[in-house]
């Protein structure tokens, strides 16, 4: 018997995107490691992968996240 096997129950209206099943679920049905969320609407959860892709592109192109060519960072280190 596991001591910490308690399942997290979500609130009605909380939406998640399950990375394992590639589907939207209301309330956390799958483990936290396998989901994005919570989202306020089903539509936001359906667009979770697009949102993640867009944010990744923004971060990849943000100069604050990259070292300069001379090996130093923007703060001079």
PyMOL Python script that loads the backbone (N, CA, C, O; Angstrom):
from pymol import cmd

cmd.read_pdbstr("""\
ATOM      1  N   UNK A   1       0.841  -1.169   0.000  1.00  0.00           N
ATOM      2  CA  UNK A   1       0.000   0.000   0.000  1.00  0.00           C
ATOM      3  C   UNK A   1       0.893   1.240   0.000  1.00  0.00           C
ATOM      4  O   UNK A   1       1.738   1.411   0.878  1.00  0.00           O
ATOM      5  N   UNK A   2       0.694   2.092  -0.987  1.00  0.00           N
ATOM      6  CA  UNK A   2       1.495   3.305  -1.109  1.00  0.00           C
ATOM      7  C   UNK A   2       0.973   4.386  -0.162  1.00  0.00           C
ATOM      8  O   UNK A   2      -0.236   4.563  -0.010  1.00  0.00           O
ATOM      9  N   UNK A   3       1.889   5.093   0.462  1.00  0.00           N
ATOM     10  CA  UNK A   3       1.495   6.145   1.386  1.00  0.00           C
ATOM     11  C   UNK A   3       0.994   7.395   0.677  1.00  0.00           C
ATOM     12  O   UNK A   3       0.108   8.083   1.183  1.00  0.00           O
ATOM     13  N   UNK A   4       1.552   7.691  -0.486  1.00  0.00           N
ATOM     14  CA  UNK A   4       1.229   8.923  -1.177  1.00  0.00           C
ATOM     15  C   UNK A   4       0.525   8.658  -2.506  1.00  0.00           C
ATOM     16  O   UNK A   4       0.818   9.325  -3.499  1.00  0.00           O
ATOM     17  N   UNK A   5      -0.362   7.733  -2.540  1.00  0.00           N
ATOM     18  CA  UNK A   5      -1.062   7.356  -3.757  1.00  0.00           C
ATOM     19  C   UNK A   5      -2.327   8.188  -3.963  1.00  0.00           C
ATOM     20  O   UNK A   5      -3.106   7.902  -4.872  1.00  0.00           O
ATOM     21  N   UNK A   6      -2.543   9.200  -3.143  1.00  0.00           N
ATOM     22  CA  UNK A   6      -3.747  10.010  -3.223  1.00  0.00           C
ATOM     23  C   UNK A   6      -3.840  10.699  -4.584  1.00  0.00           C
ATOM     24  O   UNK A   6      -2.880  11.330  -5.027  1.00  0.00           O
ATOM     25  N   UNK A   7      -4.961  10.583  -5.229  1.00  0.00           N
ATOM     26  CA  UNK A   7      -5.167  11.167  -6.549  1.00  0.00           C
ATOM     27  C   UNK A   7      -5.628  12.620  -6.414  1.00  0.00           C
ATOM     28  O   UNK A   7      -6.500  12.930  -5.601  1.00  0.00           O
ATOM     29  N   UNK A   8      -5.042  13.494  -7.207  1.00  0.00           N
ATOM     30  CA  UNK A   8      -5.428  14.896  -7.208  1.00  0.00           C
ATOM     31  C   UNK A   8      -6.743  15.050  -7.957  1.00  0.00           C
ATOM     32  O   UNK A   8      -6.887  14.571  -9.082  1.00  0.00           O
ATOM     33  N   UNK A   9      -7.679  15.707  -7.339  1.00  0.00           N
ATOM     34  CA  UNK A   9      -8.971  15.936  -7.966  1.00  0.00           C
ATOM     35  C   UNK A   9      -9.013  17.373  -8.447  1.00  0.00           C
ATOM     36  O   UNK A   9      -8.740  18.302  -7.688  1.00  0.00           O
ATOM     37  N   UNK A  10      -9.356  17.547  -9.705  1.00  0.00           N
ATOM     38  CA  UNK A  10      -9.414  18.883 -10.268  1.00  0.00           C
ATOM     39  C   UNK A  10     -10.749  19.551 -10.004  1.00  0.00           C
ATOM     40  O   UNK A  10     -11.723  18.911  -9.608  1.00  0.00           O
ATOM     41  N   UNK A  11     -10.767  20.842 -10.230  1.00  0.00           N
ATOM     42  CA  UNK A  11     -11.985  21.606 -10.086  1.00  0.00           C
ATOM     43  C   UNK A  11     -12.739  21.584 -11.408  1.00  0.00           C
ATOM     44  O   UNK A  11     -12.117  21.552 -12.470  1.00  0.00           O
ATOM     45  N   UNK A  12     -14.053  21.599 -11.363  1.00  0.00           N
ATOM     46  CA  UNK A  12     -14.804  21.687 -12.613  1.00  0.00           C
ATOM     47  C   UNK A  12     -14.410  22.965 -13.353  1.00  0.00           C
ATOM     48  O   UNK A  12     -14.286  24.029 -12.746  1.00  0.00           O
ATOM     49  N   UNK A  13     -14.221  22.855 -14.630  1.00  0.00           N
ATOM     50  CA  UNK A  13     -13.821  24.010 -15.420  1.00  0.00           C
ATOM     51  C   UNK A  13     -12.327  24.153 -15.607  1.00  0.00           C
ATOM     52  O   UNK A  13     -11.894  25.038 -16.345  1.00  0.00           O
ATOM     53  N   UNK A  14     -11.517  23.317 -14.968  1.00  0.00           N
ATOM     54  CA  UNK A  14     -10.077  23.313 -15.204  1.00  0.00           C
ATOM     55  C   UNK A  14      -9.793  22.303 -16.310  1.00  0.00           C
ATOM     56  O   UNK A  14     -10.206  21.146 -16.240  1.00  0.00           O
ATOM     57  N   UNK A  15      -9.090  22.760 -17.315  1.00  0.00           N
ATOM     58  CA  UNK A  15      -8.801  21.910 -18.464  1.00  0.00           C
ATOM     59  C   UNK A  15      -7.307  21.664 -18.571  1.00  0.00           C
ATOM     60  O   UNK A  15      -6.499  22.543 -18.270  1.00  0.00           O
ATOM     61  N   UNK A  16      -6.950  20.476 -18.998  1.00  0.00           N
ATOM     62  CA  UNK A  16      -5.557  20.062 -19.146  1.00  0.00           C
ATOM     63  C   UNK A  16      -5.362  19.424 -20.512  1.00  0.00           C
ATOM     64  O   UNK A  16      -6.304  18.917 -21.121  1.00  0.00           O
ATOM     65  N   UNK A  17      -4.116  19.458 -20.982  1.00  0.00           N
ATOM     66  CA  UNK A  17      -3.763  18.736 -22.197  1.00  0.00           C
ATOM     67  C   UNK A  17      -2.847  17.601 -21.792  1.00  0.00           C
ATOM     68  O   UNK A  17      -1.782  17.834 -21.220  1.00  0.00           O
ATOM     69  N   UNK A  18      -3.251  16.373 -22.081  1.00  0.00           N
ATOM     70  CA  UNK A  18      -2.465  15.191 -21.731  1.00  0.00           C
ATOM     71  C   UNK A  18      -1.462  14.910 -22.842  1.00  0.00           C
ATOM     72  O   UNK A  18      -1.847  14.674 -23.987  1.00  0.00           O
ATOM     73  N   UNK A  19      -0.180  14.935 -22.506  1.00  0.00           N
ATOM     74  CA  UNK A  19       0.882  14.671 -23.472  1.00  0.00           C
ATOM     75  C   UNK A  19       0.947  13.192 -23.851  1.00  0.00           C
ATOM     76  O   UNK A  19       1.348  12.853 -24.964  1.00  0.00           O
ATOM     77  N   UNK A  20       0.561  12.335 -22.949  1.00  0.00           N
ATOM     78  CA  UNK A  20       0.594  10.888 -23.188  1.00  0.00           C
ATOM     79  C   UNK A  20      -0.488  10.471 -24.180  1.00  0.00           C
ATOM     80  O   UNK A  20      -0.221   9.728 -25.124  1.00  0.00           O
ATOM     81  N   UNK A  21      -1.703  10.950 -23.960  1.00  0.00           N
ATOM     82  CA  UNK A  21      -2.839  10.551 -24.794  1.00  0.00           C
ATOM     83  C   UNK A  21      -3.140  11.539 -25.917  1.00  0.00           C
ATOM     84  O   UNK A  21      -3.975  11.280 -26.783  1.00  0.00           O
ATOM     85  N   UNK A  22      -2.437  12.689 -25.886  1.00  0.00           N
ATOM     86  CA  UNK A  22      -2.646  13.742 -26.878  1.00  0.00           C
ATOM     87  C   UNK A  22      -4.107  14.145 -26.970  1.00  0.00           C
ATOM     88  O   UNK A  22      -4.700  14.215 -28.047  1.00  0.00           O
ATOM     89  N   UNK A  23      -4.669  14.412 -25.776  1.00  0.00           N
ATOM     90  CA  UNK A  23      -6.081  14.779 -25.714  1.00  0.00           C
ATOM     91  C   UNK A  23      -6.326  15.755 -24.571  1.00  0.00           C
ATOM     92  O   UNK A  23      -5.500  15.909 -23.671  1.00  0.00           O
ATOM     93  N   UNK A  24      -7.469  16.401 -24.629  1.00  0.00           N
ATOM     94  CA  UNK A  24      -7.883  17.356 -23.606  1.00  0.00           C
ATOM     95  C   UNK A  24      -8.692  16.621 -22.555  1.00  0.00           C
ATOM     96  O   UNK A  24      -9.495  15.745 -22.875  1.00  0.00           O
ATOM     97  N   UNK A  25      -8.475  16.986 -21.292  1.00  0.00           N
ATOM     98  CA  UNK A  25      -9.245  16.374 -20.211  1.00  0.00           C
ATOM     99  C   UNK A  25      -9.694  17.448 -19.231  1.00  0.00           C
ATOM    100  O   UNK A  25      -8.974  18.416 -18.988  1.00  0.00           O
ATOM    101  N   UNK A  26     -10.864  17.279 -18.683  1.00  0.00           N
ATOM    102  CA  UNK A  26     -11.349  18.212 -17.670  1.00  0.00           C
ATOM    103  C   UNK A  26     -10.942  17.661 -16.315  1.00  0.00           C
ATOM    104  O   UNK A  26     -11.289  16.537 -15.953  1.00  0.00           O
ATOM    105  N   UNK A  27     -10.208  18.462 -15.582  1.00  0.00           N
ATOM    106  CA  UNK A  27      -9.660  17.977 -14.321  1.00  0.00           C
ATOM    107  C   UNK A  27      -8.443  17.123 -14.605  1.00  0.00           C
ATOM    108  O   UNK A  27      -8.344  16.541 -15.685  1.00  0.00           O
ATOM    109  N   UNK A  28      -7.518  17.030 -13.672  1.00  0.00           N
ATOM    110  CA  UNK A  28      -6.308  16.237 -13.910  1.00  0.00           C
ATOM    111  C   UNK A  28      -6.591  14.742 -13.807  1.00  0.00           C
ATOM    112  O   UNK A  28      -6.720  14.198 -12.710  1.00  0.00           O
ATOM    113  N   UNK A  29      -6.685  14.092 -14.952  1.00  0.00           N
ATOM    114  CA  UNK A  29      -6.904  12.649 -14.961  1.00  0.00           C
ATOM    115  C   UNK A  29      -5.584  11.888 -15.026  1.00  0.00           C
ATOM    116  O   UNK A  29      -5.460  10.801 -14.461  1.00  0.00           O
ATOM    117  N   UNK A  30      -4.606  12.457 -15.710  1.00  0.00           N
ATOM    118  CA  UNK A  30      -3.308  11.807 -15.873  1.00  0.00           C
ATOM    119  C   UNK A  30      -2.293  12.454 -14.923  1.00  0.00           C
ATOM    120  O   UNK A  30      -2.530  13.553 -14.422  1.00  0.00           O
ATOM    121  N   UNK A  31      -1.174  11.785 -14.677  1.00  0.00           N
ATOM    122  CA  UNK A  31      -0.151  12.334 -13.777  1.00  0.00           C
ATOM    123  C   UNK A  31       0.361  13.688 -14.252  1.00  0.00           C
ATOM    124  O   UNK A  31       0.362  13.976 -15.449  1.00  0.00           O
ATOM    125  N   UNK A  32       0.792  14.506 -13.317  1.00  0.00           N
ATOM    126  CA  UNK A  32       1.270  15.858 -13.620  1.00  0.00           C
ATOM    127  C   UNK A  32       2.415  15.845 -14.632  1.00  0.00           C
ATOM    128  O   UNK A  32       2.523  16.760 -15.449  1.00  0.00           O
ATOM    129  N   UNK A  33       3.253  14.843 -14.590  1.00  0.00           N
ATOM    130  CA  UNK A  33       4.393  14.773 -15.513  1.00  0.00           C
ATOM    131  C   UNK A  33       3.952  14.619 -16.961  1.00  0.00           C
ATOM    132  O   UNK A  33       4.741  14.857 -17.876  1.00  0.00           O
ATOM    133  N   UNK A  34       2.699  14.222 -17.181  1.00  0.00           N
ATOM    134  CA  UNK A  34       2.193  13.961 -18.529  1.00  0.00           C
ATOM    135  C   UNK A  34       1.199  14.997 -19.014  1.00  0.00           C
ATOM    136  O   UNK A  34       0.486  14.741 -19.984  1.00  0.00           O
ATOM    137  N   UNK A  35       1.122  16.171 -18.371  1.00  0.00           N
ATOM    138  CA  UNK A  35       0.094  17.119 -18.795  1.00  0.00           C
ATOM    139  C   UNK A  35       0.548  18.568 -18.699  1.00  0.00           C
ATOM    140  O   UNK A  35       1.438  18.915 -17.922  1.00  0.00           O
ATOM    141  N   UNK A  36      -0.088  19.399 -19.511  1.00  0.00           N
ATOM    142  CA  UNK A  36       0.037  20.852 -19.447  1.00  0.00           C
ATOM    143  C   UNK A  36      -1.256  21.383 -18.865  1.00  0.00           C
ATOM    144  O   UNK A  36      -2.326  20.834 -19.128  1.00  0.00           O
ATOM    145  N   UNK A  37      -1.174  22.438 -18.081  1.00  0.00           N
ATOM    146  CA  UNK A  37      -2.384  23.063 -17.563  1.00  0.00           C
ATOM    147  C   UNK A  37      -2.221  23.429 -16.112  1.00  0.00           C
ATOM    148  O   UNK A  37      -1.154  23.221 -15.535  1.00  0.00           O
ATOM    149  N   UNK A  38      -3.235  23.959 -15.524  1.00  0.00           N
ATOM    150  CA  UNK A  38      -4.613  24.028 -15.999  1.00  0.00           C
ATOM    151  C   UNK A  38      -4.844  25.231 -16.922  1.00  0.00           C
ATOM    152  O   UNK A  38      -4.144  26.240 -16.843  1.00  0.00           O
ATOM    153  N   UNK A  39      -5.824  25.094 -17.780  1.00  0.00           N
ATOM    154  CA  UNK A  39      -6.276  26.146 -18.673  1.00  0.00           C
ATOM    155  C   UNK A  39      -7.704  26.507 -18.291  1.00  0.00           C
ATOM    156  O   UNK A  39      -8.440  25.681 -17.751  1.00  0.00           O
ATOM    157  N   UNK A  40      -8.086  27.734 -18.572  1.00  0.00           N
ATOM    158  CA  UNK A  40      -9.420  28.214 -18.202  1.00  0.00           C
ATOM    159  C   UNK A  40     -10.507  27.660 -19.119  1.00  0.00           C
ATOM    160  O   UNK A  40     -11.656  27.510 -18.703  1.00  0.00           O
ATOM    161  N   UNK A  41     -10.146  27.355 -20.367  1.00  0.00           N
ATOM    162  CA  UNK A  41     -11.148  26.870 -21.310  1.00  0.00           C
ATOM    163  C   UNK A  41     -10.651  25.622 -22.036  1.00  0.00           C
ATOM    164  O   UNK A  41      -9.452  25.347 -22.084  1.00  0.00           O
ATOM    165  N   UNK A  42     -11.578  24.890 -22.586  1.00  0.00           N
ATOM    166  CA  UNK A  42     -11.244  23.701 -23.373  1.00  0.00           C
ATOM    167  C   UNK A  42     -10.417  24.107 -24.599  1.00  0.00           C
ATOM    168  O   UNK A  42      -9.472  23.415 -24.976  1.00  0.00           O
ATOM    169  N   UNK A  43     -10.785  25.232 -25.213  1.00  0.00           N
ATOM    170  CA  UNK A  43     -10.070  25.705 -26.396  1.00  0.00           C
ATOM    171  C   UNK A  43      -8.611  26.012 -26.123  1.00  0.00           C
ATOM    172  O   UNK A  43      -7.745  25.688 -26.935  1.00  0.00           O
ATOM    173  N   UNK A  44      -8.330  26.637 -24.979  1.00  0.00           N
ATOM    174  CA  UNK A  44      -6.938  26.914 -24.611  1.00  0.00           C
ATOM    175  C   UNK A  44      -6.168  25.613 -24.444  1.00  0.00           C
ATOM    176  O   UNK A  44      -5.020  25.511 -24.877  1.00  0.00           O
ATOM    177  N   UNK A  45      -6.787  24.625 -23.823  1.00  0.00           N
ATOM    178  CA  UNK A  45      -6.127  23.332 -23.634  1.00  0.00           C
ATOM    179  C   UNK A  45      -5.882  22.652 -24.976  1.00  0.00           C
ATOM    180  O   UNK A  45      -4.849  22.008 -25.158  1.00  0.00           O
ATOM    181  N   UNK A  46      -6.813  22.782 -25.919  1.00  0.00           N
ATOM    182  CA  UNK A  46      -6.637  22.179 -27.242  1.00  0.00           C
ATOM    183  C   UNK A  46      -5.464  22.809 -27.990  1.00  0.00           C
ATOM    184  O   UNK A  46      -4.828  22.152 -28.814  1.00  0.00           O
ATOM    185  N   UNK A  47      -5.179  24.074 -27.708  1.00  0.00           N
ATOM    186  CA  UNK A  47      -4.082  24.775 -28.370  1.00  0.00           C
ATOM    187  C   UNK A  47      -2.778  24.702 -27.573  1.00  0.00           C
ATOM    188  O   UNK A  47      -1.834  25.431 -27.876  1.00  0.00           O
ATOM    189  N   UNK A  48      -2.713  23.850 -26.577  1.00  0.00           N
ATOM    190  CA  UNK A  48      -1.546  23.788 -25.678  1.00  0.00           C
ATOM    191  C   UNK A  48      -0.239  23.546 -26.433  1.00  0.00           C
ATOM    192  O   UNK A  48       0.761  24.204 -26.146  1.00  0.00           O
ATOM    193  N   UNK A  49      -0.225  22.633 -27.374  1.00  0.00           N
ATOM    194  CA  UNK A  49       1.008  22.332 -28.097  1.00  0.00           C
ATOM    195  C   UNK A  49       1.413  23.495 -28.998  1.00  0.00           C
ATOM    196  O   UNK A  49       2.603  23.779 -29.131  1.00  0.00           O
ATOM    197  N   UNK A  50       0.454  24.170 -29.617  1.00  0.00           N
ATOM    198  CA  UNK A  50       0.759  25.348 -30.429  1.00  0.00           C
ATOM    199  C   UNK A  50       1.332  26.465 -29.561  1.00  0.00           C
ATOM    200  O   UNK A  50       2.299  27.125 -29.940  1.00  0.00           O
ATOM    201  N   UNK A  51       0.726  26.667 -28.393  1.00  0.00           N
ATOM    202  CA  UNK A  51       1.203  27.693 -27.461  1.00  0.00           C
ATOM    203  C   UNK A  51       2.635  27.392 -27.029  1.00  0.00           C
ATOM    204  O   UNK A  51       3.474  28.291 -26.986  1.00  0.00           O
ATOM    205  N   UNK A  52       2.912  26.141 -26.712  1.00  0.00           N
ATOM    206  CA  UNK A  52       4.263  25.741 -26.293  1.00  0.00           C
ATOM    207  C   UNK A  52       5.255  25.958 -27.432  1.00  0.00           C
ATOM    208  O   UNK A  52       6.360  26.450 -27.201  1.00  0.00           O
ATOM    209  N   UNK A  53       4.881  25.602 -28.645  1.00  0.00           N
ATOM    210  CA  UNK A  53       5.746  25.784 -29.808  1.00  0.00           C
ATOM    211  C   UNK A  53       6.062  27.275 -30.019  1.00  0.00           C
ATOM    212  O   UNK A  53       7.212  27.640 -30.261  1.00  0.00           O
ATOM    213  N   UNK A  54       5.036  28.127 -29.924  1.00  0.00           N
ATOM    214  CA  UNK A  54       5.227  29.573 -30.086  1.00  0.00           C
ATOM    215  C   UNK A  54       6.148  30.136 -29.003  1.00  0.00           C
ATOM    216  O   UNK A  54       7.033  30.940 -29.296  1.00  0.00           O
ATOM    217  N   UNK A  55       5.945  29.719 -27.761  1.00  0.00           N
ATOM    218  CA  UNK A  55       6.794  30.213 -26.667  1.00  0.00           C
ATOM    219  C   UNK A  55       8.229  29.749 -26.826  1.00  0.00           C
ATOM    220  O   UNK A  55       9.161  30.506 -26.555  1.00  0.00           O
ATOM    221  N   UNK A  56       8.416  28.512 -27.264  1.00  0.00           N
ATOM    222  CA  UNK A  56       9.771  28.011 -27.487  1.00  0.00           C
ATOM    223  C   UNK A  56      10.490  28.837 -28.542  1.00  0.00           C
ATOM    224  O   UNK A  56      11.666  29.161 -28.376  1.00  0.00           O
ATOM    225  N   UNK A  57       9.796  29.185 -29.632  1.00  0.00           N
ATOM    226  CA  UNK A  57      10.399  30.017 -30.675  1.00  0.00           C
ATOM    227  C   UNK A  57      10.771  31.395 -30.135  1.00  0.00           C
ATOM    228  O   UNK A  57      11.845  31.914 -30.441  1.00  0.00           O
ATOM    229  N   UNK A  58       9.890  31.984 -29.337  1.00  0.00           N
ATOM    230  CA  UNK A  58      10.180  33.286 -28.741  1.00  0.00           C
ATOM    231  C   UNK A  58      11.438  33.206 -27.869  1.00  0.00           C
ATOM    232  O   UNK A  58      12.309  34.072 -27.951  1.00  0.00           O
ATOM    233  N   UNK A  59      11.529  32.169 -27.040  1.00  0.00           N
ATOM    234  CA  UNK A  59      12.678  32.024 -26.144  1.00  0.00           C
ATOM    235  C   UNK A  59      13.957  31.736 -26.923  1.00  0.00           C
ATOM    236  O   UNK A  59      15.022  32.246 -26.576  1.00  0.00           O
ATOM    237  N   UNK A  60      13.860  30.923 -27.973  1.00  0.00           N
ATOM    238  CA  UNK A  60      15.045  30.608 -28.766  1.00  0.00           C
ATOM    239  C   UNK A  60      15.606  31.841 -29.455  1.00  0.00           C
ATOM    240  O   UNK A  60      16.810  31.929 -29.697  1.00  0.00           O
ATOM    241  N   UNK A  61      14.734  32.793 -29.770  1.00  0.00           N
ATOM    242  CA  UNK A  61      15.169  34.001 -30.465  1.00  0.00           C
ATOM    243  C   UNK A  61      15.374  35.187 -29.532  1.00  0.00           C
ATOM    244  O   UNK A  61      15.628  36.297 -29.999  1.00  0.00           O
ATOM    245  N   UNK A  62      15.271  34.977 -28.236  1.00  0.00           N
ATOM    246  CA  UNK A  62      15.463  36.042 -27.259  1.00  0.00           C
ATOM    247  C   UNK A  62      16.958  36.149 -26.938  1.00  0.00           C
ATOM    248  O   UNK A  62      17.542  35.196 -26.421  1.00  0.00           O
ATOM    249  N   UNK A  63      17.578  37.281 -27.232  1.00  0.00           N
ATOM    250  CA  UNK A  63      19.027  37.397 -27.002  1.00  0.00           C
ATOM    251  C   UNK A  63      19.427  37.250 -25.539  1.00  0.00           C
ATOM    252  O   UNK A  63      20.579  36.918 -25.257  1.00  0.00           O
ATOM    253  N   UNK A  64      18.526  37.482 -24.613  1.00  0.00           N
ATOM    254  CA  UNK A  64      18.862  37.334 -23.192  1.00  0.00           C
ATOM    255  C   UNK A  64      19.116  35.874 -22.815  1.00  0.00           C
ATOM    256  O   UNK A  64      19.704  35.599 -21.768  1.00  0.00           O
ATOM    257  N   UNK A  65      18.679  34.940 -23.654  1.00  0.00           N
ATOM    258  CA  UNK A  65      18.842  33.519 -23.343  1.00  0.00           C
ATOM    259  C   UNK A  65      20.071  32.904 -24.003  1.00  0.00           C
ATOM    260  O   UNK A  65      20.326  31.710 -23.849  1.00  0.00           O
ATOM    261  N   UNK A  66      20.831  33.710 -24.735  1.00  0.00           N
ATOM    262  CA  UNK A  66      21.971  33.165 -25.472  1.00  0.00           C
ATOM    263  C   UNK A  66      23.242  33.924 -25.126  1.00  0.00           C
ATOM    264  O   UNK A  66      23.214  35.134 -24.901  1.00  0.00           O
ATOM    265  N   UNK A  67      24.360  33.200 -25.085  1.00  0.00           N
ATOM    266  CA  UNK A  67      25.661  33.828 -24.898  1.00  0.00           C
ATOM    267  C   UNK A  67      26.078  34.496 -26.201  1.00  0.00           C
ATOM    268  O   UNK A  67      25.681  34.080 -27.290  1.00  0.00           O
ATOM    269  N   UNK A  68      26.878  35.528 -26.066  1.00  0.00           N
ATOM    270  CA  UNK A  68      27.393  36.203 -27.260  1.00  0.00           C
ATOM    271  C   UNK A  68      28.445  35.330 -27.915  1.00  0.00           C
ATOM    272  O   UNK A  68      28.933  34.377 -27.307  1.00  0.00           O
ATOM    273  N   UNK A  69      28.792  35.646 -29.139  1.00  0.00           N
ATOM    274  CA  UNK A  69      29.765  34.859 -29.892  1.00  0.00           C
ATOM    275  C   UNK A  69      31.148  34.849 -29.250  1.00  0.00           C
ATOM    276  O   UNK A  69      31.904  33.892 -29.417  1.00  0.00           O
ATOM    277  N   UNK A  70      31.487  35.924 -28.505  1.00  0.00           N
ATOM    278  CA  UNK A  70      32.818  35.978 -27.893  1.00  0.00           C
ATOM    279  C   UNK A  70      32.887  35.189 -26.575  1.00  0.00           C
ATOM    280  O   UNK A  70      33.909  35.210 -25.889  1.00  0.00           O
ATOM    281  N   UNK A  71      31.797  34.498 -26.230  1.00  0.00           N
ATOM    282  CA  UNK A  71      31.810  33.663 -25.034  1.00  0.00           C
ATOM    283  C   UNK A  71      31.339  34.340 -23.769  1.00  0.00           C
ATOM    284  O   UNK A  71      31.198  33.689 -22.734  1.00  0.00           O
ATOM    285  N   UNK A  72      31.091  35.652 -23.834  1.00  0.00           N
ATOM    286  CA  UNK A  72      30.595  36.347 -22.653  1.00  0.00           C
ATOM    287  C   UNK A  72      29.076  36.469 -22.716  1.00  0.00           C
ATOM    288  O   UNK A  72      28.469  36.278 -23.770  1.00  0.00           O
ATOM    289  N   UNK A  73      28.491  36.781 -21.606  1.00  0.00           N
ATOM    290  CA  UNK A  73      27.056  37.013 -21.572  1.00  0.00           C
ATOM    291  C   UNK A  73      26.815  38.503 -21.673  1.00  0.00           C
ATOM    292  O   UNK A  73      27.761  39.289 -21.639  1.00  0.00           O
ATOM    293  N   UNK A  74      25.562  38.901 -21.795  1.00  0.00           N
ATOM    294  CA  UNK A  74      25.235  40.317 -21.926  1.00  0.00           C
ATOM    295  C   UNK A  74      25.614  41.135 -20.688  1.00  0.00           C
ATOM    296  O   UNK A  74      25.787  42.351 -20.780  1.00  0.00           O
ATOM    297  N   UNK A  75      25.743  40.476 -19.534  1.00  0.00           N
ATOM    298  CA  UNK A  75      26.116  41.225 -18.333  1.00  0.00           C
ATOM    299  C   UNK A  75      27.639  41.314 -18.151  1.00  0.00           C
ATOM    300  O   UNK A  75      28.113  41.752 -17.103  1.00  0.00           O
ATOM    301  N   UNK A  76      28.404  40.897 -19.172  1.00  0.00           N
ATOM    302  CA  UNK A  76      29.855  41.085 -19.159  1.00  0.00           C
ATOM    303  C   UNK A  76      30.651  39.920 -18.586  1.00  0.00           C
ATOM    304  O   UNK A  76      31.879  39.993 -18.538  1.00  0.00           O
ATOM    305  N   UNK A  77      30.007  38.871 -18.158  1.00  0.00           N
ATOM    306  CA  UNK A  77      30.743  37.738 -17.579  1.00  0.00           C
ATOM    307  C   UNK A  77      31.288  36.851 -18.658  1.00  0.00           C
ATOM    308  O   UNK A  77      31.936  35.846 -18.363  1.00  0.00           O
TER     309      UNK A  77
END
""", "prot")
cmd.dss("prot")
cmd.show_as("cartoon", "prot")
cmd.util.cbc("prot")
cmd.orient("prot")
